[in-house]
Amino acid sequence: MTTDTVEPTIRKSEPTKSQIIVPQRQPVKPEDIHEPETQEKHHVVPPSKIKSESTRDSAEFPIASLGRSSRNLQVDDFELVKTLGTGTFARVWLTRFKNEPKNDNVYALKVLRKADVIKLKQVEHVRNERKTLAAVAGYPFITTLVTTFADDQSLYMLLDYCPGGEIFSYLRRARTFSEATARFYAAEITMTIEYLHNAQGVAYRDLKPENILLDTNGHIKLVDFGFAKQVGNRETYTLCGTPDYLAPEVIHNSGHGLAVDWWALGVLIYEFLVGQPPFWDQNVMRLYEQIVQGRLRFPHGMSIAARDIISQLCKTDVTQRLGYIQGGSKRVKSHPWFDGIKWDDLYHRRVQGPILPRVQHAADAANFEEYPPPPDPHQLEVYTTDMREKYEPLFGDF
C-alpha cells in the first residue's frame, strides 16, 4: 500500500449517511474541552432502578435482568424531558420515571414507530439491535439496555443516559486529537470490538465518531447497534454502514464479516489524528473508488507507529488485515502504538479519560443540540391491521 503526505484538514460537509438513529451532532463551546485536573466531578446516577410493577413503585433492577423485556411498563410511566436525537423512524428522549422519589434517575428512551420501521425495511435491523444490546448489557463501554417494551404503535428501548454527548463534537471543536487522546479512546474501542467479536460473534458495522458517546469520567459508550449482526465465522452481504467507514469488501459485495470493524478502527484512528477520514469525497461513487484502492496519505507530523497501525488495519486484502490475521485482537493490542496502555486498568476504568465533558447535574442535556417537537400524531404513518397480522410476531421480543 503506497503512502504520501497530506496536510491535516477538517471535514466541512458530510457525505450521505446510511439510515441510522443516533443523537445528532452538537456544536461544542471552547470551555467544553478542558484538562481533567480542573474538572469538577458531578455524580450521575446509573440505571439501577426501574418500575417493575404496574403500581409504579420503585424497585432495584438486578444486573442479571438487564436487557429483558417488560410487560408492565408503558410510555405513560415516563416523563419525556427532552429530545436527544431524531431519525427517520425513531426519536431518542431524555426521560425519567414519573413520581420517582429520586428525580435524578434519568435514562434515554428510544422510541421506534412500528409502521415506519416496516416501511423503511428496518425490521431485521431493529430486531438485531435489540438482541445484541440484550446480550452485551453491562459491558462497560457499550450503552446499557435496561429493558424494552411495546405498545400498539411503537417499540421502546430504555437505555442508560450518557450525558457527555458524541466524541465527534469534541473532535470537531479540537479539529484533531493528540496521539495520547486518540490512543486512549482507540484502546477502549479496541477492547469493545474484541468483546463483540470474541464473546458474541457480533460485527458492529457502524463504527464512527458520531456513534461514540462520552460519560462524565471521559470514557466511551458505543451506541446505535442498528447494523450490528451476529455473524461468527460466517459472511454476510448486506450493504450497510456509513460510506466513509465502509470496508472494501462491503463495497465489492463479496461477502464480509468481523474484519470490517478492524478496517473501521483504522479509519477512526486516522480521523482522530487528522480531522477527517482517509477516504472522502462528496461524490459517493468516487469515495468508494478511493476506498477499494486503499491509498493512504499521512500528514508530516504523524508518528511512524500511528502510520503503521492505520496501514495495518486498513489493508484492502482482508487476509492481511490486522485484527483478522492470526493473533486477532491480541495483535492489535500489542502493536507499538498502544505501548503504555494498561489494558486491565482501562477495562476497570481505573484511569480517567483525557476529555471530561461539562455536566452540571444528572439530567444535564447541554451536550446535545435542540430539536423541534415531535410531529402531530395524525401526520404519522399508521400501523395497519395488515401490518399487524404480518409483522407483530416479529416484534414479540419487545
C-alpha positions in Angstrom: 0.0 0.0 0.0 1.5 3.3 -1.1 1.6 6.4 1.1 2.4 10.0 0.7 1.6 13.1 2.8 -1.3 15.5 3.2 -1.8 18.4 5.4 -4.5 17.9 8.1 -7.9 19.3 7.2 -11.3 19.3 8.8 -14.4 17.9 7.2 -16.6 20.8 6.1 -19.5 18.7 4.9 -20.7 15.2 5.3 -21.4 12.6 2.6 -24.8 11.0 2.6 -25.1 8.6 5.6 -26.9 5.3 5.6 -30.2 5.4 7.6 -29.3 5.2 11.2 -30.5 6.6 14.5 -28.1 8.4 16.7 -28.1 11.6 18.7 -27.2 14.4 16.3 -24.1 16.5 16.2 -23.7 19.2 18.7 -21.6 22.4 18.4 -19.0 22.5 21.2 -18.0 25.6 23.1 -14.3 26.2 23.9 -15.0 25.7 27.6 -16.4 22.3 26.9 -12.9 20.8 26.4 -10.6 21.2 29.4 -8.0 19.3 31.4 -9.0 16.7 33.9 -7.1 18.5 36.7 -9.5 21.4 36.7 -12.7 19.4 36.1 -15.3 19.4 38.9 -16.8 16.0 39.3 -20.5 15.5 39.1 -22.4 12.4 40.1 -24.6 10.8 37.6 -26.9 8.1 38.8 -26.5 4.8 36.9 -29.6 2.9 35.7 -30.1 1.0 38.9 -33.8 1.5 39.4 -36.8 0.6 37.3 -40.5 0.2 37.8 -41.1 -3.5 37.9 -44.8 -3.4 38.8 -47.8 -1.5 37.3 -48.1 0.3 40.7 -45.0 2.2 39.6 -43.3 1.6 43.0 -39.5 1.9 42.5 -37.6 -1.4 42.9 -34.0 -2.4 42.5 -33.3 -3.7 39.0 -30.7 -6.5 39.2 -27.9 -6.6 36.7 -28.9 -10.1 35.7 -32.2 -8.7 34.4 -30.7 -6.0 32.2 -32.0 -6.2 28.6 -35.1 -8.3 29.4 -38.4 -7.1 28.1 -41.1 -5.7 30.4 -44.8 -6.5 30.2 -45.7 -3.9 32.8 -44.1 -0.7 31.5 -45.9 1.8 29.3 -44.8 5.1 27.9 -47.1 7.0 30.2 -44.9 5.8 33.1 -42.3 8.3 31.8 -41.8 12.0 31.8 -40.3 12.8 28.4 -37.9 15.6 29.3 -36.0 16.5 26.1 -35.2 15.0 22.6 -31.6 13.8 22.4 -31.7 12.7 18.8 -34.0 12.0 15.9 -34.1 9.9 12.7 -36.5 8.8 10.0 -38.2 6.2 12.2 -37.0 6.8 15.8 -36.7 9.5 18.4 -34.5 9.4 21.5 -35.7 11.1 24.6 -34.1 12.1 27.9 -36.6 10.6 30.3 -37.3 9.8 33.9 -40.0 7.9 35.7 -43.0 9.9 36.9 -43.4 10.1 40.6 -39.8 8.9 41.1 -38.6 9.8 44.6 -35.0 10.3 43.3 -35.6 12.7 40.5 -32.0 12.3 39.2 -32.5 8.8 37.9 -32.6 9.6 34.2 -32.5 7.4 31.1 -32.5 7.6 27.3 -35.7 6.2 25.8 -35.5 5.2 22.2 -38.9 5.2 20.5 -39.3 3.4 17.2 -42.6 3.6 15.4 -43.6 0.2 14.1 -45.1 1.4 10.8 -42.0 3.4 9.9 -39.7 0.5 10.8 -41.7 -1.7 8.4 -42.0 0.9 5.7 -38.2 1.5 5.7 -37.5 -2.2 5.8 -35.7 -2.0 9.1 -37.4 -4.8 10.9 -34.5 -7.2 10.9 -32.1 -4.4 11.9 -34.3 -3.4 14.8 -34.6 -7.0 16.0 -30.8 -7.4 15.7 -30.2 -4.3 17.7 -32.5 -5.4 20.5 -30.9 -8.9 20.5 -27.3 -7.6 20.5 -27.9 -5.0 23.2 -29.6 -7.5 25.4 -26.6 -9.9 25.0 -24.0 -7.3 25.9 -25.9 -5.4 28.6 -23.5 -4.4 31.4 -20.3 -4.2 29.3 -18.5 -1.0 30.4 -18.0 0.6 27.0 -21.4 -0.2 25.5 -24.6 1.6 26.2 -26.7 -0.5 28.6 -30.1 -1.7 27.5 -32.1 -1.6 30.7 -35.3 -3.0 29.3 -37.7 -2.9 26.3 -41.4 -2.7 26.0 -44.0 -2.1 23.3 -47.5 -0.7 22.7 -49.9 -0.8 19.8 -47.9 1.7 17.7 -44.3 1.8 18.9 -41.3 -0.2 20.2 -39.3 1.2 23.1 -35.7 0.7 24.3 -34.9 2.1 27.7 -31.1 2.8 27.9 -28.7 4.3 30.3 -28.1 8.0 29.7 -24.7 9.2 28.7 -24.6 13.0 29.2 -21.3 13.8 27.6 -22.5 13.8 24.0 -20.8 12.5 20.9 -17.0 12.3 20.7 -17.5 13.8 17.2 -18.5 17.1 18.8 -15.2 17.3 20.7 -13.2 16.3 17.7 -14.9 18.9 15.6 -14.1 21.6 18.1 -10.5 20.5 18.6 -10.0 19.7 14.9 -7.6 16.9 15.8 -6.8 14.9 18.8 -3.3 14.4 20.2 -1.9 10.9 19.8 -2.3 10.3 23.6 -6.0 11.2 23.4 -6.6 9.2 20.2 -4.7 6.2 21.7 -6.8 6.2 24.9 -10.1 6.2 23.0 -8.9 3.8 20.3 -7.8 1.4 23.1 -11.3 1.4 24.7 -12.8 0.8 21.2 -10.3 -2.0 20.6 -11.4 -3.8 23.8 -15.1 -3.3 22.8 -14.5 -4.7 19.3 -12.6 -7.6 20.9 -15.5 -8.3 23.2 -18.1 -8.1 20.5 -16.2 -10.4 18.2 -14.8 -13.0 20.6 -17.6 -13.2 23.2 -20.6 -12.5 21.0 -19.5 -13.2 17.4 -21.1 -9.8 16.5 -19.9 -7.5 13.8 -20.8 -3.9 14.8 -20.6 -2.5 11.3 -21.1 1.2 12.1 -18.1 2.5 13.9 -17.7 6.3 13.6 -17.3 9.2 16.0 -21.0 10.0 15.9 -21.7 6.6 17.5 -19.3 7.1 20.4 -20.6 9.0 23.4 -18.6 10.1 26.5 -19.6 9.6 30.1 -18.8 12.1 32.8 -15.5 10.5 33.5 -14.4 10.7 29.9 -14.9 7.0 29.0 -16.7 5.9 25.9 -20.1 4.3 25.4 -20.7 2.8 22.0 -24.3 3.4 20.8 -26.6 2.6 17.9 -26.4 -1.1 17.2 -28.9 -1.0 14.3 -26.4 -2.5 11.9 -24.9 -5.0 14.4 -25.2 -8.6 13.4 -24.1 -11.9 14.9 -22.1 -13.5 12.1 -19.4 -15.5 13.9 -17.1 -17.0 11.2 -19.8 -16.6 8.5 -20.1 -13.9 5.9 -23.0 -11.6 5.2 -23.8 -9.5 2.2 -25.9 -6.6 3.4 -24.6 -3.2 2.2 -24.9 -1.1 5.4 -22.9 1.4 7.4 -21.6 4.9 6.8 -19.8 5.4 3.4 -16.6 6.9 4.9 -16.1 3.9 7.0 -17.1 1.1 4.7 -14.5 -1.7 4.2 -13.6 -2.6 0.5 -15.3 -6.0 0.8 -18.6 -4.4 1.7 -18.4 -2.2 -1.4 -17.5 -5.1 -3.6 -20.4 -7.0 -2.1 -18.1 -10.1 -2.0 -19.2 -11.0 1.5 -17.9 -9.5 4.7 -17.5 -10.5 8.3 -15.9 -9.4 11.6 -12.9 -7.9 9.8 -14.9 -4.8 8.7 -14.7 -3.4 12.3 -10.9 -3.5 12.2 -10.9 -1.6 9.0 -13.2 1.0 10.6 -10.9 1.2 13.6 -8.1 2.2 11.3 -10.3 4.9 9.7 -11.3 6.1 13.1 -7.8 6.5 14.4 -6.9 8.4 11.2 -9.9 10.7 11.7 -8.9 11.3 15.3 -5.4 12.3 14.3 -6.1 14.2 11.1 -9.6 15.6 11.5 -11.2 13.8 8.6 -11.3 10.2 7.3 -8.5 9.0 5.0 -11.0 8.5 2.2 -13.5 11.2 1.5 -15.4 12.7 -1.4 -18.8 14.4 -1.7 -19.5 12.0 -4.6 -20.1 8.7 -3.0 -19.0 6.7 -6.1 -15.7 8.5 -6.1 -15.4 7.8 -2.4 -15.9 4.1 -3.0 -13.2 4.1 -5.7 -10.8 5.6 -3.1 -11.7 3.0 -0.5 -11.2 0.0 -2.8 -7.9 1.4 -4.0 -6.8 1.8 -0.3 -4.2 4.5 -0.9 -3.5 6.2 2.4 -1.9 9.7 2.8 -0.5 10.8 6.1 0.4 14.3 7.5 4.0 15.0 8.1 3.7 15.1 11.9 2.1 11.7 12.4 4.3 9.2 14.2 5.7 6.1 12.5 3.8 3.9 14.9 0.5 5.6 14.1 1.1 5.4 10.4 1.8 1.7 10.8 -1.2 0.7 12.8 -3.5 2.6 10.5 -1.9 1.0 7.4 -2.1 -2.5 9.0 -5.8 -2.0 9.9 -6.7 -0.6 6.5 -5.4 -3.4 4.4 -7.7 -3.9 1.4 -6.8 -7.6 1.5 -8.8 -9.0 4.4 -6.4 -11.9 4.9 -3.6 -9.4 5.7 -5.6 -7.1 7.9 -4.5 -6.5 11.5 -7.2 -7.9 13.9 -8.2 -10.5 11.4 -4.9 -12.2 10.8 -3.5 -14.8 13.2 -3.4 -13.5 16.7 -6.6 -11.5 16.2 -7.2 -8.7 18.7 -4.1 -9.6 20.7 -2.0 -8.5 17.8 -3.8 -5.2 17.7 -3.4 -4.6 21.4 0.3 -5.5 21.3 1.1 -3.0 18.4 3.8 -0.5 19.4 1.3 2.4 19.0 -0.5 1.1 22.1 2.7 0.9 24.2 2.0 2.3 27.6 -1.7 1.3 27.7 -2.5 -0.7 30.8 -5.4 -2.7 29.5 -6.7 -4.1 32.8 -6.7 -0.7 34.4 -8.5 0.7 31.3 -11.2 -2.0 31.3 -11.9 -1.4 35.0 -12.0 2.3 34.4 -9.2 3.0 37.0 -7.8 5.7 34.7 -9.6 9.0 33.9 -10.4 9.9 30.3 -8.5 12.8 28.6 -11.7 14.6 27.8 -14.1 15.4 30.7 -17.5 16.7 29.5 -19.0 19.6 31.3 -22.0 18.1 33.1 -23.7 20.1 35.9 -26.3 17.5 37.0 -27.7 14.1 36.2 -30.3 15.3 33.7 -28.0 17.9 32.0 -28.5 17.7 28.3 -26.4 20.7 27.3 -24.1 18.4 25.3 -26.9 17.6 22.9 -28.5 20.1 20.4 -32.0 21.3 20.4 -34.7 19.6 18.3 -38.2 20.6 17.2 -41.1 18.9 19.0 -42.4 15.6 17.6 -44.8 15.8 14.6 -48.5 15.8 15.0 -49.6 12.1 15.6 -52.2 12.5 12.9 -49.4 13.0 10.4 -47.6 9.8 11.3 -47.7 6.5 9.4 -50.4 4.2 10.8 -49.7 0.7 11.9 -52.4 -1.0 9.9 -54.2 -4.3 10.6 -52.4 -5.9 7.6 -49.1 -4.8 9.1 -50.0 -6.1 12.5 -51.0 -9.5 11.1 -47.8 -9.9 9.2 -45.2 -8.3 11.5 -46.4 -8.3 15.1 -44.9 -11.7 15.8 -41.5 -10.3 14.8 -41.8 -7.7 17.5 -42.5 -10.2 20.2 -39.1 -9.8 21.8 -40.1 -6.3 22.8 
